[in-house]
Amino acid sequence: MRTIAGMNVDLGVMYRSARLRIAELVSDEVGDVPVSATPLWNVHDVIAHVTGVVDDAVSGNMAGVTSDPWTAAQVERGRGRSIAEMLAGWLDSAPMVESVLSSPEGASRAAAVFDLHTHECDLLTALGRPIAVPADVLAWIDRQFRSGFTDAVAAAGLAPVMVEASPIEVFRSRLGRRTRDEVCAYDWSADPDPYLCHWFVFGVAEQSLCERVA
């Protein structure tokens, strides 16, 4: 348990819980289902990515971490493996990563927790389910993401701005799962245009995902 952004959290437990939910959610029967949140990927590709992240972390292959070539290599490595095989490997390897996330140095690797919960929601939407994030995880993500946005606005020399949006909307939109129009429709205390480039961390969705929230 670590105190991060003023909250007591265990990132390893957060990661493990999401991993187990994803393992229950997917199977080889749904491997070909397109994932609209990641338009170039299907369910199989998403699983290749999330399991590949752990494979790379365990092997020390972190050069270019989070870059397009790094993630593309994970998807390519998974081409000849079934979802069942990838999940089995994840089960074996993930505890090592989870123990690091639960350790004092885990705070520097929080992106792994953001990423896994993002793709869990991506998969839920692809499979026709409402998205859901555990309340404690969502509260922690919301605080992190709002603080990060405030810092980015200040660093850019812009006036402070208030954005009224639910925590799940902040989470999904800042990581590129909402369109520009959807984000502009939030309740901003000022014209959102000057701030949008600081809001979107991973690009902007080209089309609405029409997600349902549990």
C-alpha positions in Angstrom: 0.0 0.0 0.0 1.4 3.4 -1.1 0.2 6.9 -0.7 0.1 8.4 -4.2 -1.5 11.8 -4.9 -2.9 11.8 -1.4 -4.6 8.4 -1.6 -3.6 5.0 -0.2 -3.4 2.7 -3.1 -1.9 -0.7 -4.0 -1.2 -0.6 -7.7 -0.3 -4.3 -7.8 -3.7 -5.2 -6.4 -5.4 -2.8 -8.9 -3.5 -4.4 -11.8 -4.2 -8.0 -10.7 -7.9 -7.4 -10.2 -8.2 -5.9 -13.7 -6.1 -8.8 -15.2 -8.4 -11.4 -13.6 -11.5 -9.6 -14.9 -10.1 -9.5 -18.4 -9.2 -13.2 -18.3 -12.8 -13.9 -17.5 -14.1 -11.6 -20.2 -12.3 -12.9 -23.3 -11.8 -16.2 -25.1 -10.7 -17.4 -28.5 -14.3 -17.4 -29.6 -14.3 -13.6 -29.5 -10.8 -13.1 -30.8 -11.8 -11.7 -34.2 -14.2 -9.1 -32.7 -13.1 -5.6 -33.7 -12.2 -3.1 -31.0 -13.5 0.3 -32.0 -11.5 2.1 -29.4 -8.3 0.8 -31.1 -9.5 0.7 -34.7 -6.6 -1.3 -36.0 -6.9 -4.1 -33.4 -9.4 -6.8 -32.6 -9.8 -8.6 -29.3 -6.9 -10.9 -30.0 -4.6 -8.0 -30.7 -5.6 -6.2 -27.5 -4.8 -9.3 -25.5 -1.5 -9.7 -27.3 -0.7 -6.1 -26.3 -1.6 -6.3 -22.6 0.1 -9.7 -22.1 3.1 -8.5 -24.3 3.6 -5.5 -21.9 4.3 -8.0 -19.1 6.5 -10.2 -21.3 8.6 -7.1 -22.2 8.7 -5.9 -18.6 9.9 -9.3 -17.3 12.5 -9.7 -20.1 13.7 -6.1 -19.7 12.7 -5.1 -23.2 11.7 -1.6 -22.4 13.5 0.3 -25.1 10.8 2.5 -26.8 8.3 1.8 -24.1 4.7 2.9 -25.1 5.8 3.8 -28.6 3.9 2.5 -31.6 6.8 0.2 -32.7 7.0 -1.3 -29.2 3.3 -2.1 -29.0 3.2 -3.2 -32.7 5.9 -5.8 -31.9 3.8 -7.1 -29.0 0.8 -7.6 -31.3 2.9 -9.3 -34.0 4.4 -11.7 -31.4 0.9 -12.8 -30.5 -0.2 -13.6 -34.0 0.6 -17.3 -33.8 -0.7 -17.7 -30.2 -4.3 -18.3 -29.1 -5.9 -16.1 -26.5 -5.9 -19.0 -24.1 -2.1 -19.4 -24.5 -1.5 -15.7 -24.0 -3.7 -15.7 -20.8 -1.8 -18.7 -19.4 1.5 -16.9 -19.9 0.0 -13.8 -18.3 -1.0 -15.8 -15.3 2.5 -17.1 -14.9 4.4 -13.8 -15.5 2.1 -11.1 -14.2 2.7 -11.7 -10.4 6.3 -10.5 -10.8 5.1 -7.2 -12.3 2.3 -6.9 -9.7 4.8 -7.3 -6.9 6.8 -4.4 -8.4 3.7 -2.3 -8.7 2.9 -2.9 -5.0 6.5 -2.0 -4.0 7.8 1.5 -3.1 8.9 2.0 -6.7 5.5 1.1 -8.1 4.3 4.7 -8.2 6.7 5.4 -11.1 4.9 2.7 -13.1 1.3 3.8 -12.6 0.9 4.0 -16.4 0.7 0.2 -16.5 -2.5 0.4 -14.3 -4.0 3.2 -16.4 -3.3 1.2 -19.6 -4.8 -2.1 -18.4 -8.0 -0.4 -17.1 -8.3 1.5 -20.4 -8.1 -1.7 -22.4 -10.5 -3.5 -20.1 -13.1 -0.8 -20.9 -12.2 -1.0 -24.6 -12.9 -4.8 -24.5 -16.1 -4.3 -22.6 -17.4 -1.9 -25.3 -16.3 -4.2 -28.1 -18.2 -7.1 -26.5 -21.4 -5.0 -26.0 -21.0 -4.6 -22.3 -21.2 -1.4 -20.3 -17.9 0.0 -19.1 -17.0 -0.1 -15.4 -14.0 0.7 -13.3 -13.9 -0.1 -9.5 -14.8 3.0 -7.5 -11.5 3.2 -5.6 -9.5 2.9 -8.8 -11.6 5.4 -10.6 -11.3 7.9 -7.8 -7.5 7.6 -7.8 -7.3 7.9 -11.6 -9.6 10.9 -11.6 -7.4 12.7 -9.0 -4.3 11.8 -11.0 -5.7 12.9 -14.4 -7.2 16.2 -13.1 -3.9 17.1 -11.4 -2.0 16.3 -14.5 -4.3 18.5 -16.6 -4.0 21.4 -14.1 -0.2 21.1 -14.2 -0.2 21.0 -18.0 -2.4 24.1 -18.2 -0.1 26.0 -15.8 3.0 25.0 -17.6 1.5 26.3 -20.9 0.8 29.7 -19.2 -2.9 29.4 -19.6 -5.5 30.6 -17.1 -6.9 28.0 -14.7 -10.0 26.3 -16.0 -12.7 24.1 -14.4 -14.1 21.1 -16.2 -17.3 19.5 -14.9 -17.3 15.9 -16.1 -17.7 12.5 -14.4 -14.6 10.6 -13.4 -15.3 7.9 -16.0 -15.5 10.6 -18.7 -12.3 12.2 -17.6 -10.6 8.8 -17.7 -11.9 7.8 -21.1 -11.5 11.2 -22.8 -8.0 12.0 -21.6 -6.8 8.7 -23.0 -8.3 9.3 -26.4 -11.6 7.5 -26.1 -13.8 10.6 -26.8 -14.2 12.9 -29.8 -13.4 16.5 -29.7 -17.1 17.4 -29.8 -17.8 15.1 -26.9 -15.2 16.8 -24.8 -16.2 20.3 -25.8 -19.7 19.4 -24.5 -18.4 19.0 -21.0 -19.1 22.0 -18.7 -16.0 24.2 -19.1 -15.6 27.4 -17.2 -13.9 29.0 -20.3 -13.7 28.4 -24.0 -12.2 24.9 -24.2 -10.4 25.4 -27.5 -7.0 26.7 -26.0 -7.0 23.8 -23.5 -7.9 20.8 -25.7 -4.3 20.0 -26.8 -3.5 19.6 -23.1 -6.6 17.5 -22.3 -6.0 14.7 -24.8 -3.0 12.6 -23.7 -3.3 10.0 -26.5 -5.0 11.6 -29.4 -8.7 12.1 -30.1 -11.3 9.6 -31.1 -12.4 10.0 -34.7 -15.9 8.6 -34.0 -18.0 8.3 -30.8 -17.7 4.9 -29.2 -21.3 5.2 -27.9 -20.2 3.6 -24.7 -22.7 2.7 -21.9 -21.6 3.1 -18.3 -22.5 0.5 -15.8 
